[in-house]
């Protein structure tokens, strides 16, 4: 029996998952580690915490009788995107990595856009300059910590640093590299053009591999620490969103993923590179070799429901679902804008805020509740429509995340999307996708398609109600217009309420 390990190096902790060839979960464990926030808006971590957590989690998995170490064939990693791991010429950490959710690089993003031009940047690297990406962090280091920048020999991403500690090899793979703003996403090479324009040495960037490529076997030191045999293959792995897509079977064009976690994601596999010239939707390399994905992100999907539950209703989700079910589609004219912490797709506006529109004396708490379900669905539809506008049409939409557990929300999504939606039988997240990539690299599966066919199973189906879909089709243009009507007022409000 071949056992595969998936390691997901997240922001709050590391998860390790062991599966067999049929995709059955044999054991899983999580180890948490702290976030370092030296100032407001700054977010860093200590790589020693990543490594110690990974070692502890693997050791814990191997304590389970269902996971004998000698049966582990391969492991692979999924990781938080965009983080900056700065190494010196001796491959030692120069300073704490700056993470994806760090917002200190506003000026650096302006510099990148002004120097390269936004349209040219998007055509080269598939995305606009946003604070979360890796490149602005490198420029910040150069400007603010020149003594550290002077030592920089290799720039890595979080999971790839763990791969280095496991194998002794410095490398990355295309799906994570695509989130740096340094990769020519279409041609799958580091962009010398971007580096030259910003006076950066392209030599600081590591070797590029496919996600299913074998990086190497464990070093003797890594074997001793983890308890895994030295013959275990370490496979390159992928960015967390790419691995989540693989784990949900999004490995062919037409199959899309809609995820309602704290944030919301709509993701579509593509066989060729597409990009939105306005940069409203992300374009990245997939963990499936020679393929890409389009991804829209809304910041407050499940977060909107948590806010409703904790701050307005004060009751559990069963009550919230039951109350909303009594209200007809459209909430009798109440519309919720789910921009509690700004919005990424499609507005790229950190100053946007949530709003209720259309409240009158006839409305009750039930209407306000249902409007949140519908507002999040409309926000996800924004991303779906952008993907469709780029020529990628959905043949099937799969749902994942905590919000997918709500039958009412599933029906609303089917009605708003005017498409069938399917849940997944298992939702193990990016670690499961990483384990499947380990299986491909380890020779258990021929390719990602075969891995998905052997392991990924669909759950319930929800068909759209044609009358409800027509109702939402009429409301959606109004939902879209409300942001445009409020855009200038969001700026005014920011200026008024953020005075020193």
TAVEN-V866251 format. One record per residue. N is the residue number from 1. RES is the residue in one letter. SS is DSSP state (h for helix, s for strand, l for the rest). Layout:
# TAVEN-V866251
N | RES | SS
N | RES | SS
This chain:
# TAVEN-V866251
1 | X | l
2 | X | l
3 | X | s
4 | X | s
5 | X | s
6 | X | s
7 | X | s
8 | X | s
9 | X | s
10 | X | l
11 | X | l
12 | X | l
13 | X | s
14 | X | s
15 | X | s
16 | X | s
17 | X | s
18 | X | s
19 | X | s
20 | X | l
21 | X | l
22 | X | l
23 | X | l
24 | X | l
25 | X | s
26 | X | s
27 | X | s
28 | X | s
29 | X | s
30 | X | s
31 | X | s
32 | X | s
33 | X | l
34 | X | l
35 | X | l
36 | X | s
37 | X | l
38 | X | l
39 | X | l
40 | X | l
41 | X | l
42 | X | l
43 | X | l
44 | X | s
45 | X | s
46 | X | l
47 | X | h
48 | X | h
49 | X | h
50 | X | h
51 | X | h
52 | X | h
53 | X | h
54 | X | h
55 | X | h
56 | X | h
57 | X | h
58 | X | h
59 | X | h
60 | X | h
61 | X | h
62 | X | h
63 | X | l
64 | X | l
65 | X | l
66 | X | l
67 | X | l
68 | X | l
69 | X | h
70 | X | h
71 | X | h
72 | X | s
73 | X | s
74 | X | s
75 | X | s
76 | X | s
77 | X | s
78 | X | s
79 | X | s
80 | X | l
81 | X | l
82 | X | l
83 | X | l
84 | X | s
85 | X | s
86 | X | s
87 | X | s
88 | X | l
89 | X | l
90 | X | l
91 | X | l
92 | X | l
93 | X | s
94 | X | l
95 | X | l
96 | X | l
97 | X | s
98 | X | s
99 | X | l
100 | X | l
101 | X | l
102 | X | l
103 | X | l
104 | X | l
105 | X | l
106 | X | h
107 | X | h
108 | X | h
109 | X | h
110 | X | h
111 | X | h
112 | X | h
113 | X | h
114 | X | h
115 | X | h
116 | X | h
117 | X | l
118 | X | h
119 | X | h
120 | X | h
121 | X | h
122 | X | h
123 | X | h
124 | X | h
125 | X | h
126 | X | l
127 | X | l
128 | X | l
129 | X | l
130 | X | l
131 | X | l
132 | X | l
133 | X | l
134 | X | h
135 | X | h
136 | X | h
137 | X | h
138 | X | h
139 | X | h
140 | X | h
141 | X | h
142 | X | h
143 | X | h
144 | X | h
145 | X | l
146 | X | h
147 | X | h
148 | X | h
149 | X | h
150 | X | l
151 | X | l
152 | X | l
153 | X | l
154 | X | s
155 | X | s
156 | X | s
157 | X | l
158 | X | h
159 | X | h
160 | X | h
161 | X | h
162 | X | h
163 | X | h
164 | X | h
165 | X | h
166 | X | h
167 | X | h
168 | X | l
169 | X | l
170 | X | l
171 | X | s
172 | X | s
173 | X | s
174 | X | h
175 | X | h
176 | X | h
177 | X | h
178 | X | l
179 | X | l
180 | X | l
181 | X | l
182 | X | l
183 | X | s
184 | X | s
185 | X | l
186 | X | l
187 | X | l
188 | X | l
189 | X | s
190 | X | s
191 | X | l
192 | X | h
193 | X | h
194 | X | h
195 | X | h
196 | X | h
197 | X | h
198 | X | l
199 | X | l
200 | X | l
201 | X | l
202 | X | h
203 | X | h
204 | X | h
205 | X | s
206 | X | l
207 | X | s
208 | X | s
209 | X | s
210 | X | l
211 | X | l
212 | X | l
213 | X | l
214 | X | s
215 | X | s
216 | X | s
217 | X | s
218 | X | l
219 | X | l
220 | X | h
221 | X | h
222 | X | h
223 | X | h
224 | X | h
225 | X | h
226 | X | h
227 | X | l
228 | X | l
229 | X | l
230 | X | l
231 | X | l
232 | X | l
233 | X | s
234 | X | s
235 | X | s
236 | X | s
237 | X | s
238 | X | s
239 | X | s
240 | X | h
241 | X | h
242 | X | h
243 | X | h
244 | X | h
245 | X | h
246 | X | h
247 | X | h
248 | X | l
249 | X | l
250 | X | l
251 | X | l
252 | X | l
253 | X | l
254 | X | l
255 | X | s
256 | X | s
257 | X | s
258 | X | s
259 | X | s
260 | X | s
261 | X | l
262 | X | l
263 | X | l
264 | X | s
265 | X | s
266 | X | s
267 | X | s
268 | X | s
269 | X | s
270 | X | s
271 | X | l
272 | X | l
273 | X | l
274 | X | l
275 | X | l
276 | X | l
277 | X | l
278 | X | l
279 | X | l
280 | X | l
281 | X | l
282 | X | s
283 | X | s
284 | X | s
285 | X | s
286 | X | l
287 | X | l
288 | X | l
289 | X | l
290 | X | l
291 | X | l
292 | X | s
293 | X | s
294 | X | s
295 | X | s
296 | X | s
297 | X | s
298 | X | s
299 | X | l
300 | X | l
301 | X | l
302 | X | h
303 | X | h
304 | X | h
305 | X | h
306 | X | h
307 | X | h
308 | X | h
309 | X | h
310 | X | h
311 | X | h
312 | X | h
313 | X | h
314 | X | l
315 | X | l
316 | X | l
317 | X | h
318 | X | h
319 | X | h
320 | X | h
321 | X | h
322 | X | h
323 | X | h
324 | X | h
325 | X | l
326 | X | l
327 | X | l
328 | X | l
329 | X | l
330 | X | l
331 | X | h
332 | X | h
333 | X | h
334 | X | l
335 | X | s
336 | X | s
337 | X | s
338 | X | l
339 | X | l
340 | X | l
341 | X | l
342 | X | l
343 | X | s
344 | X | l
345 | X | l
346 | X | l
347 | X | l
348 | X | l
349 | X | s
350 | X | l
351 | X | l
352 | X | l
353 | X | l
354 | X | l
355 | X | s
356 | X | s
357 | X | s
358 | X | l
359 | X | l
360 | X | l
361 | X | l
362 | X | l
363 | X | l
364 | X | l
365 | X | h
366 | X | h
367 | X | h
368 | X | h
369 | X | h
370 | X | h
371 | X | h
372 | X | h
373 | X | h
374 | X | h
375 | X | h
376 | X | h
377 | X | h
378 | X | h
379 | X | h
380 | X | h
381 | X | h
382 | X | h
383 | X | h
384 | X | h
385 | X | h
386 | X | h
387 | X | h
388 | X | h
389 | X | h
390 | X | l
391 | X | l
392 | X | l
393 | X | l
394 | X | l
395 | X | l
396 | X | s
397 | X | s
398 | X | s
399 | X | s
400 | X | s
401 | X | l
402 | X | h
403 | X | h
404 | X | h
405 | X | h
406 | X | l
407 | X | h
408 | X | h
409 | X | h
410 | X | h
411 | X | h
412 | X | h
413 | X | h
414 | X | h
415 | X | h
416 | X | h
417 | X | h
418 | X | l
419 | X | l
420 | X | l
421 | X | s
422 | X | s
423 | X | s
424 | X | s
425 | X | l
426 | X | l
427 | X | l
428 | X | l
429 | X | l
430 | X | h
431 | X | h
432 | X | h
433 | X | h
434 | X | h
435 | X | h
436 | X | h
437 | X | h
438 | X | h
439 | X | h
440 | X | h
441 | X | h
442 | X | l
443 | X | l
444 | X | l
445 | X | l
446 | X | l
447 | X | l
448 | X | h
449 | X | h
450 | X | h
451 | X | h
452 | X | h
453 | X | h
454 | X | h
455 | X | h
456 | X | l
457 | X | l
458 | X | s
459 | X | s
460 | X | s
461 | X | s
462 | X | s
463 | X | l
464 | X | l
465 | X | l
466 | X | h
467 | X | h
468 | X | h
469 | X | h
470 | X | h
471 | X | h
472 | X | h
473 | X | h
474 | X | h
475 | X | h
476 | X | h
477 | X | h
478 | X | h
479 | X | h
480 | X | h
481 | X | h
482 | X | h
483 | X | h
484 | X | h
485 | X | h
486 | X | h
487 | X | h
488 | X | h
489 | X | h
490 | X | h
491 | X | h
492 | X | h
493 | X | h
494 | X | h
495 | X | h
496 | X | h
497 | X | h
498 | X | l
499 | X | l
500 | X | l
